[in-house]
């Protein structure tokens, strides 16, 4: 899919996707030609993971200078970590 299609599929602006690529949070798409890249399911999953982690950590935006916990883990590993109880119940 093209950048615009990826943006629509993930409810993420193209500017945000380009920012994530520039900052290394999202790998670049495969070059189709000089002006077009194509993105696959892994890109969509990664954007969905970043979005979920932003919500989980209550972040307005992702600062590449700050490690976003879980962003470099497989999505299923993050789900397990989040689902496991942390400390004593209130």
Number of C-alpha atoms within 10 A of each C-alpha: 15 13 18 12 13 21 18 11 13 16 12 15 14 15 11 13 22 16 15 19 14 13 14 11 19 19 16 16 16 11 11 11 8 6 6 11 14 16 18 12 10 11 19 17 14 19 23 17 21 22 18 14 18 17 12 11 10 9 12 8 10 18 11 13 7 7 10 16 13 16 19 13 11 12 17 9 11 16 13 10 12 11 9 8 9 8 6 5 5 3
